[in-house]
Amino acid sequence: MADTPALPDRTTSVTRNVAVASLLALIVLGLAWELWLAPTGQRTWALKVLPLAIPLAGFLKYRMRTYRWVSLLVWLYFTEGVVRATSERGVGAGLAALQVLLCVVLFTACAWHVRWRLKRGHAAEAEAAAADLPAR
């Protein structure tokens, strides 16, 4: 099974679009939060969004391994959001809750994308195997 689908179907495209949108939203949220909305300390915490920029190219090229490792990476940001949502007050708590929501959306899109592509791959392999069998 190839890592990149030849012609993505509707579900694959939708999950990719949701993953890209939620990833971009997490980047924008992280930058806005740490630089303008509720900065903590010296604003150097804005660098935490740099790892989120790495998977964009893989998402746009439908690379399944990117969806797999992002579904693990996102839990670091989820954990940060949960901790800050329960420990901060005011704007920071709201921004943290939004981060948690975006992380859940991103994880769901990645998991659904991988599961759907694997299901399609197994179905295609089964069809190919059936076509290779001699008729009885």
C-alpha positions as CSV (number, residue, x, y, z in Angstrom):
1,M,0.0,0.0,0.0
2,A,1.4,3.4,-1.0
3,D,1.9,6.1,1.6
4,T,0.2,8.7,-0.6
5,P,-3.2,7.9,-2.2
6,A,-3.5,8.4,-5.9
7,L,-6.9,10.0,-5.9
8,P,-8.2,10.9,-2.4
9,D,-11.8,10.2,-1.8
10,R,-14.2,12.6,0.0
11,T,-13.6,11.3,3.5
12,T,-9.8,11.5,3.0
13,S,-10.1,15.0,1.8
14,V,-12.4,16.1,4.6
15,T,-10.3,14.6,7.3
16,R,-7.2,16.2,5.8
17,N,-8.9,19.6,5.6
18,V,-10.1,19.4,9.2
19,A,-6.6,18.3,10.4
20,V,-4.9,21.2,8.5
21,A,-7.5,23.7,9.8
22,S,-7.2,22.6,13.4
23,L,-3.4,22.5,13.2
24,L,-3.3,26.1,11.7
25,A,-5.7,27.2,14.4
26,L,-3.5,25.7,17.1
27,I,-0.5,27.6,15.7
28,V,-2.4,30.9,15.5
29,L,-3.8,30.4,19.0
30,G,-0.4,29.6,20.5
31,L,1.2,32.6,18.9
32,A,-1.6,35.0,19.8
33,W,-1.9,33.7,23.3
34,E,1.8,33.9,24.2
35,L,2.5,37.1,22.3
36,W,-0.6,39.3,22.7
37,L,-3.6,37.9,24.5
38,A,-2.2,36.6,27.8
39,P,1.6,36.4,27.6
40,T,3.4,34.6,30.3
41,G,6.9,35.7,31.1
42,Q,9.2,36.8,28.3
43,R,7.1,35.7,25.4
44,T,9.6,33.0,24.6
45,W,6.8,30.4,25.2
46,A,5.6,31.3,21.7
47,L,8.3,29.0,20.4
48,K,6.2,26.1,21.6
49,V,4.2,26.3,18.3
50,L,7.3,25.6,16.1
51,P,6.8,21.8,16.3
52,L,3.3,22.3,15.0
53,A,4.5,23.8,11.8
54,I,6.5,20.7,10.8
55,P,3.6,18.4,9.9
56,L,1.9,20.9,7.5
57,A,3.7,19.7,4.4
58,G,3.0,16.0,5.3
59,F,-0.7,16.8,5.8
60,L,-0.9,18.5,2.5
61,K,0.8,15.6,0.7
62,Y,-1.4,13.0,2.5
63,R,1.5,11.3,4.2
64,M,0.0,8.8,6.5
65,R,3.0,8.6,8.8
66,T,2.5,12.4,9.5
67,Y,-1.0,11.8,10.6
68,R,0.1,9.0,12.9
69,W,2.8,10.9,14.7
70,V,0.8,14.1,15.0
71,S,-1.9,12.1,16.7
72,L,0.7,11.4,19.4
73,L,2.3,14.9,19.4
74,V,-1.1,16.6,19.9
75,W,-1.4,15.1,23.4
76,L,1.4,17.3,24.7
77,Y,-0.6,20.4,23.7
78,F,-3.8,18.8,25.1
79,T,-2.1,18.2,28.4
80,E,-0.8,21.8,28.5
81,G,-4.3,23.1,27.8
82,V,-5.9,21.0,30.5
83,V,-3.3,22.1,33.1
84,R,-3.6,25.8,32.1
85,A,-7.4,25.6,31.9
86,T,-7.5,24.4,35.5
87,S,-4.8,26.6,36.9
88,E,-5.2,29.9,35.2
89,R,-8.0,32.5,35.5
90,G,-9.7,34.8,33.0
91,V,-8.5,35.0,29.4
92,G,-5.8,32.3,29.9
93,A,-8.4,29.7,31.1
94,G,-10.6,30.4,28.1
95,L,-7.7,30.2,25.7
96,A,-6.5,26.9,27.3
97,A,-10.0,25.5,26.9
98,L,-10.0,26.4,23.2
99,Q,-6.6,24.7,22.9
100,V,-8.0,21.6,24.4
101,L,-10.9,21.6,22.0
102,L,-8.6,22.2,19.0
103,C,-6.4,19.3,20.1
104,V,-9.4,16.9,20.3
105,V,-10.5,18.0,16.9
106,L,-7.0,17.5,15.5
107,F,-6.6,14.1,17.1
108,T,-10.0,13.0,15.8
109,A,-9.3,14.1,12.3
110,C,-5.9,12.3,12.3
111,A,-7.3,9.1,13.8
112,W,-10.2,9.1,11.4
113,H,-7.9,9.8,8.4
114,V,-5.5,6.9,9.3
115,R,-8.4,4.5,10.0
116,W,-10.2,5.3,6.8
117,R,-7.1,5.0,4.7
118,L,-6.1,1.7,6.2
119,K,-9.7,0.4,5.7
120,R,-9.5,1.5,2.0
121,G,-6.1,-0.1,1.6
122,H,-7.2,-3.4,3.0
123,A,-10.3,-3.4,0.8
124,A,-8.2,-2.7,-2.3
125,E,-5.8,-5.5,-1.3
126,A,-8.7,-7.9,-0.9
127,E,-10.1,-6.9,-4.3
128,A,-6.7,-7.4,-5.9
129,A,-6.3,-10.8,-4.3
130,A,-9.8,-11.9,-5.4
131,A,-9.0,-10.8,-9.0
132,D,-5.9,-13.0,-9.0
133,L,-7.7,-16.1,-7.9
134,P,-8.6,-18.5,-10.7
135,A,-12.3,-18.9,-11.5
136,R,-13.9,-22.2,-10.5
